[in-house]
């Protein structure tokens, strides 16, 4: 049985209206069922994101300490996003604005490879995923992952 969070399910975001799109792993031209926009979806690349060399297992005590040092740290927005996403939380009346900025950052990363845009894209992706999870909108939450 596949679920929304299954590796066999591919859910993306419409480039125009931001509705969730379900696609095959092979990609293709997918019409949005909400606005009708044709979205070109590439084949899913299942290669690892990084070419990580094998590392010896870490000492468990050290691993736990490193995790503890990360726990409780505030989710701080990158520069330029503090007013849009105060304290890393999206308020309901700013969701559309956040989506517009997310789409702009996504486009800038794809066209220019801008580090600042990539930092904003990562932050907004996590913030939107958290927001949709809190709203129990599993399909949009999955599309952000």
C-alpha positions as CSV (number, residue, x, y, z in Angstrom):
1,X,0.0,0.0,0.0
2,X,1.4,3.4,-0.9
3,X,0.7,6.5,1.1
4,X,1.4,10.2,0.5
5,X,4.8,9.8,2.2
6,X,5.7,6.7,0.2
7,X,8.8,6.7,-2.0
8,X,6.6,5.4,-4.8
9,X,4.5,8.6,-4.7
10,X,5.8,11.8,-6.2
11,X,4.0,15.0,-5.3
12,X,5.3,18.4,-6.5
13,X,4.0,21.9,-6.6
14,X,2.3,23.6,-9.6
15,X,4.5,26.3,-10.9
16,X,1.5,28.6,-11.4
17,X,-1.1,28.2,-8.7
18,X,0.9,26.2,-6.1
19,X,-1.5,23.4,-5.9
20,X,-0.1,19.9,-5.3
21,X,0.6,17.8,-8.4
22,X,0.9,14.0,-8.4
23,X,3.4,12.7,-10.9
24,X,4.9,9.4,-11.9
25,X,8.6,8.7,-11.1
26,X,9.3,9.1,-14.9
27,X,8.0,12.7,-14.9
28,X,6.6,14.2,-18.1
29,X,4.1,16.9,-18.9
30,X,1.6,17.1,-16.0
31,X,-1.5,19.3,-16.2
32,X,-2.5,20.9,-12.9
33,X,-6.0,19.8,-12.0
34,X,-6.8,23.2,-10.4
35,X,-5.5,25.8,-12.9
36,X,-4.8,23.7,-16.0
37,X,-1.2,24.9,-16.3
38,X,1.1,22.3,-18.0
39,X,4.1,21.6,-15.7
40,X,7.2,19.9,-17.1
41,X,8.4,17.4,-14.5
42,X,11.8,15.8,-15.0
43,X,12.6,12.1,-14.2
44,X,13.2,11.7,-10.5
45,X,16.9,11.6,-9.8
46,X,17.4,8.9,-7.1
47,X,21.2,9.4,-6.9
48,X,22.5,10.5,-3.6
49,X,22.7,14.3,-3.3
50,X,26.3,14.2,-2.2
51,X,29.2,11.9,-3.0
52,X,29.9,11.0,0.6
53,X,32.9,8.8,1.3
54,X,32.4,6.1,3.9
55,X,33.2,7.2,7.4
56,X,33.7,5.0,10.4
57,X,30.8,4.8,12.8
58,X,30.8,7.7,15.2
59,X,31.1,7.1,19.0
60,X,27.4,6.9,20.2
61,X,28.1,9.3,23.1
62,X,29.6,11.9,20.9
63,X,26.7,11.5,18.4
64,X,24.2,12.1,21.2
65,X,26.1,15.1,22.4
66,X,26.2,16.6,19.0
67,X,22.4,16.1,18.6
68,X,21.8,17.7,22.0
69,X,23.8,20.7,21.1
70,X,21.4,21.3,18.1
71,X,18.2,20.8,20.1
72,X,16.4,23.9,21.3
73,X,18.1,26.3,18.9
74,X,15.7,28.8,17.4
75,X,14.7,28.5,13.8
76,X,16.2,31.8,12.6
77,X,15.2,33.2,9.2
78,X,18.1,34.3,6.9
79,X,18.5,38.0,6.2
80,X,15.6,39.5,4.3
81,X,13.0,37.0,5.7
82,X,12.7,38.2,9.3
83,X,9.6,40.3,8.7
84,X,8.0,37.7,6.5
85,X,8.6,34.7,8.8
86,X,9.1,36.1,12.3
87,X,10.7,33.5,14.7
88,X,10.6,30.9,11.9
89,X,6.8,30.7,12.0
90,X,4.4,31.4,9.2
91,X,1.2,33.2,10.2
92,X,-1.9,32.3,8.2
93,X,-2.4,35.7,6.6
94,X,1.2,35.7,5.1
95,X,1.1,32.2,3.5
96,X,0.4,33.6,0.0
97,X,3.3,36.1,0.4
98,X,5.6,33.4,1.7
99,X,4.7,31.2,-1.3
100,X,5.5,34.0,-3.7
101,X,8.9,34.6,-2.1
102,X,9.5,30.8,-2.1
103,X,8.7,30.6,-5.8
104,X,11.0,33.5,-6.6
105,X,13.9,31.9,-4.6
106,X,13.2,28.6,-6.3
107,X,13.4,30.3,-9.7
108,X,16.6,32.2,-8.8
109,X,18.3,29.1,-7.6
110,X,17.4,27.2,-10.8
111,X,18.6,30.0,-13.1
112,X,21.5,31.6,-11.2
113,X,22.5,29.2,-8.5
114,X,22.5,32.1,-6.0
115,X,23.7,31.0,-2.5
116,X,21.5,33.6,-0.8
117,X,18.4,32.4,-2.7
118,X,19.3,28.8,-1.9
119,X,19.5,29.7,1.8
120,X,16.1,31.4,1.6
121,X,14.7,28.5,-0.4
122,X,15.8,25.9,2.2
123,X,14.5,28.0,5.1
124,X,11.1,28.6,3.4
125,X,10.7,25.0,2.3
126,X,11.2,23.8,5.9
127,X,8.9,26.6,7.3
128,X,6.2,25.8,4.7
129,X,6.4,22.1,5.4
130,X,6.0,22.7,9.1
131,X,3.1,25.1,8.4
132,X,1.3,22.6,6.2
133,X,2.0,19.8,8.8
134,X,0.5,21.9,11.5
135,X,-2.6,22.6,9.2
136,X,-2.8,18.8,8.6
137,X,-2.5,19.4,4.9
138,X,-0.5,16.2,4.2
139,X,-0.5,16.6,0.4
140,X,1.1,20.0,0.5
141,X,3.4,19.0,3.3
142,X,4.6,16.0,1.3
143,X,5.1,18.3,-1.8
144,X,7.5,20.4,0.2
145,X,9.6,17.4,1.3
